[in-house]
């Protein structure tokens, strides 16, 4: 059998500073499941396939997820940190991206030490992050994390073919301020208690482009557009006795 020597192709990094324990558990568990995945030549990598089912029976805890136009508690909250970080690694490696979805709103975690627009959402079974190995040899995906620095890292290895990558700075348009906060009475909370269950974020359209070259010849050009909705903060106001 031929022996493949894996060399570094690209890396992606994100910060999860301020994440609660369930979110950290979920994102590191997902990253662990993706570590060591091999992608054959001309193969399509699916993050949902690599991770497997995201639910309590597979070890995921309850955290915040985006569903139905709200931020709600659900199994696997925080896994999108994994797809976002891998998206950045694939961008920098110059590999074709088959499927990428922006989040419904601008998530603050993904703008720590990063420009806006470099996020990727997954939500099973409808949203997946996928890329193609367009090289003639296998590609290896590796993940790691540093809990002290709240950093998640993905690295992609394979056979370098001389390609270089240029990313433009994101352009932000149609900036929209968040709607005013919404206060909802909740008889399940004691009277006088106020609990925030959703957080405000401005709406905007964000666009950036990538150019991949080999020997000064363009081999791949793509543009990524994210349309973020303005998001309102929601507070539950206790009315219970």
C-alpha positions as CSV (number, residue, x, y, z in Angstrom):
1,X,0.0,0.0,0.0
2,X,1.3,3.5,-0.7
3,X,2.3,5.6,2.3
4,X,0.9,9.1,2.5
5,X,3.1,11.7,4.2
6,X,0.8,14.4,5.7
7,X,2.0,17.9,5.6
8,X,0.3,21.1,7.0
9,X,-2.2,22.7,4.7
10,X,-4.2,25.2,6.8
11,X,-5.5,26.0,10.3
12,X,-8.5,27.6,11.8
13,X,-8.9,29.0,15.3
14,X,-11.8,30.3,17.4
15,X,-12.3,31.5,21.0
16,X,-15.1,30.4,23.3
17,X,-14.3,32.7,26.2
18,X,-17.2,33.1,28.5
19,X,-18.9,29.8,27.5
20,X,-20.7,27.9,30.2
21,X,-19.7,24.3,31.2
22,X,-22.3,22.6,29.0
23,X,-21.3,24.6,25.9
24,X,-17.6,23.8,26.5
25,X,-18.5,20.1,27.0
26,X,-20.4,20.0,23.7
27,X,-18.0,21.8,21.5
28,X,-15.0,19.7,22.8
29,X,-17.0,16.5,22.4
30,X,-17.8,17.3,18.8
31,X,-14.2,18.3,18.1
32,X,-13.0,15.0,19.6
33,X,-15.3,13.1,17.3
34,X,-14.0,14.9,14.2
35,X,-10.3,14.4,15.2
36,X,-8.4,12.0,12.9
37,X,-11.0,11.9,10.1
38,X,-9.4,11.0,6.7
39,X,-11.0,12.4,3.5
40,X,-10.1,10.4,0.3
41,X,-9.2,12.1,-3.0
42,X,-12.3,13.8,-4.5
43,X,-14.2,12.8,-1.4
44,X,-16.8,15.1,0.3
45,X,-16.3,15.7,4.0
46,X,-19.5,16.1,6.0
47,X,-19.3,17.5,9.5
48,X,-22.6,16.0,10.5
49,X,-21.4,12.6,9.3
50,X,-18.2,12.9,11.2
51,X,-19.9,14.0,14.4
52,X,-22.8,11.6,14.3
53,X,-26.1,12.1,16.1
54,X,-26.2,15.1,18.4
55,X,-28.4,14.3,21.4
56,X,-28.3,13.2,25.0
57,X,-27.8,9.5,24.2
58,X,-24.5,10.4,22.4
59,X,-23.2,12.4,25.3
60,X,-24.3,15.9,24.5
61,X,-25.6,18.2,27.2
62,X,-28.3,20.9,27.0
63,X,-27.1,24.3,25.9
64,X,-28.3,27.3,23.9
65,X,-29.2,26.7,20.2
66,X,-30.9,28.8,17.6
67,X,-34.2,27.4,16.6
68,X,-37.5,28.9,15.4
69,X,-36.3,32.4,15.5
70,X,-35.2,32.3,19.1
71,X,-32.2,31.2,21.2
72,X,-33.5,28.3,23.2
73,X,-32.1,25.4,25.3
74,X,-31.4,22.3,23.3
75,X,-29.1,19.3,23.2
76,X,-25.8,20.0,21.7
77,X,-25.7,23.8,22.1
78,X,-22.2,25.0,21.2
79,X,-21.4,22.4,18.5
80,X,-21.5,25.3,15.9
81,X,-18.2,26.4,17.4
82,X,-16.8,23.3,15.9
83,X,-18.2,23.9,12.4
84,X,-17.1,27.5,12.5
85,X,-13.5,26.6,13.4
86,X,-13.3,23.9,10.7
87,X,-14.8,26.4,8.2
88,X,-11.9,28.8,8.9
89,X,-9.3,25.9,8.5
90,X,-10.8,24.9,5.1
91,X,-10.8,28.5,4.0
92,X,-7.1,28.8,4.8
93,X,-6.3,25.5,3.2
94,X,-7.8,26.6,-0.1
95,X,-10.1,23.6,-0.4
96,X,-13.5,23.9,-2.2
97,X,-16.4,24.4,0.2
98,X,-19.5,22.5,-0.7
99,X,-22.0,23.6,1.9
100,X,-21.8,26.4,4.5
101,X,-24.6,28.2,6.3
102,X,-24.3,31.4,8.3
103,X,-26.1,31.8,11.6
104,X,-29.4,33.6,11.8
105,X,-27.7,36.4,13.9
106,X,-24.3,37.6,14.8
107,X,-23.0,35.3,17.6
108,X,-20.6,37.1,19.8
109,X,-18.3,34.1,20.4
110,X,-17.4,34.0,16.7
111,X,-16.3,37.6,16.6
112,X,-13.7,37.2,19.4
113,X,-10.4,37.8,17.7
114,X,-12.1,37.3,14.3
115,X,-13.8,39.5,11.7
116,X,-17.5,39.2,11.4
117,X,-18.8,36.7,8.8
118,X,-16.4,33.8,9.4
119,X,-19.0,31.5,11.1
120,X,-20.7,28.3,9.9
121,X,-23.9,26.8,11.5
122,X,-24.9,23.2,11.6
123,X,-28.3,21.9,12.7
124,X,-29.2,18.3,12.1
125,X,-30.5,17.1,9.7
126,X,-31.0,20.2,7.6
127,X,-27.8,22.3,8.0
128,X,-24.4,20.7,7.4
129,X,-20.8,22.0,6.7
130,X,-19.1,20.2,3.8
131,X,-15.9,20.5,1.9
132,X,-14.3,18.6,-1.0
133,X,-10.8,17.1,-1.1
134,X,-9.8,18.2,-4.7
135,X,-6.2,17.0,-4.2
136,X,-4.9,13.6,-5.5
137,X,-4.1,12.3,-2.0
138,X,-5.8,11.8,1.3
139,X,-6.5,14.7,3.7
140,X,-6.3,14.4,7.5
141,X,-8.5,16.6,9.8
142,X,-7.2,17.1,13.3
143,X,-8.7,19.1,16.2
144,X,-7.4,20.3,19.6
145,X,-8.5,22.7,22.3
146,X,-7.0,24.7,25.2
147,X,-9.4,25.1,28.1
148,X,-7.2,27.6,29.9
149,X,-7.1,29.9,26.8
150,X,-10.6,29.0,25.7
151,X,-9.3,28.2,22.2
152,X,-10.4,25.6,19.7
153,X,-8.1,24.7,16.8
154,X,-8.5,22.7,13.6
155,X,-5.6,21.8,11.4
156,X,-5.8,20.2,7.9
157,X,-2.9,18.0,6.6
158,X,-2.3,16.6,3.2
159,X,0.0,16.9,0.2
160,X,0.8,20.6,-0.6
161,X,0.5,21.4,-4.3
162,X,1.6,25.0,-4.2
163,X,-1.8,26.7,-3.8
164,X,-2.0,30.1,-2.0
165,X,-5.0,31.7,-0.5
166,X,-6.1,35.3,-0.3
167,X,-9.1,36.4,1.7
168,X,-10.7,39.9,1.5
169,X,-11.7,41.9,4.5
170,X,-15.5,41.4,5.2
171,X,-17.7,44.2,3.9
172,X,-20.7,45.0,6.2
173,X,-23.8,46.5,4.7
174,X,-27.4,47.1,5.7
175,X,-26.6,47.5,9.3
176,X,-29.8,47.4,11.4
177,X,-30.0,48.1,15.2
178,X,-31.5,45.4,17.4
179,X,-35.3,45.6,18.1
180,X,-36.2,46.8,21.6
181,X,-36.1,44.2,24.4
182,X,-39.1,41.9,24.9
183,X,-40.4,41.3,28.4
184,X,-42.6,38.3,28.9
185,X,-44.5,37.3,32.1
186,X,-43.6,33.9,33.4
187,X,-45.7,32.4,36.3
188,X,-43.0,29.7,36.7
189,X,-40.6,32.3,38.1
190,X,-41.0,33.9,41.5
191,X,-42.5,37.4,41.4
192,X,-39.8,40.0,41.0
193,X,-37.3,37.7,39.3
194,X,-36.1,38.7,35.9
195,X,-34.2,36.1,33.7
196,X,-32.6,36.9,30.3
197,X,-33.2,34.1,27.8
198,X,-32.2,35.8,24.5
199,X,-29.6,38.4,23.6
200,X,-29.6,41.4,21.3
201,X,-27.5,41.6,18.1
202,X,-27.5,44.0,15.2
203,X,-28.6,42.8,11.7
204,X,-26.4,43.2,8.7
205,X,-25.2,41.6,5.5
206,X,-21.6,40.5,5.4
207,X,-19.6,39.6,2.3
208,X,-16.0,38.4,1.8
209,X,-14.2,36.6,-1.0
210,X,-11.5,34.1,-1.4
211,X,-9.0,33.6,-4.2
212,X,-7.0,30.4,-4.5
213,X,-4.0,30.4,-6.8
214,X,-1.4,28.0,-8.0
215,X,1.7,29.2,-9.9
216,X,-0.1,32.6,-10.1
217,X,-3.1,31.0,-11.9
218,X,-6.5,31.3,-10.2
219,X,-7.9,27.8,-9.6
220,X,-10.8,28.8,-7.3
221,X,-12.8,31.9,-6.6
222,X,-15.7,32.1,-4.2
223,X,-17.7,34.6,-2.3
224,X,-19.4,34.1,1.0
225,X,-22.5,36.0,2.0
226,X,-24.0,36.1,5.5
227,X,-27.4,37.7,6.1
228,X,-27.8,38.2,9.8
229,X,-31.2,39.2,11.2
230,X,-31.5,41.9,13.9
231,X,-32.1,40.0,17.1
232,X,-33.9,41.2,20.2
233,X,-33.1,40.5,23.8
234,X,-35.9,38.6,25.7
235,X,-36.4,38.7,29.4
236,X,-38.8,36.5,31.5
237,X,-40.4,38.4,34.3
238,X,-41.6,36.3,37.2
239,X,-45.2,36.6,38.3
240,X,-45.4,33.5,40.4
241,X,-46.3,33.6,44.1
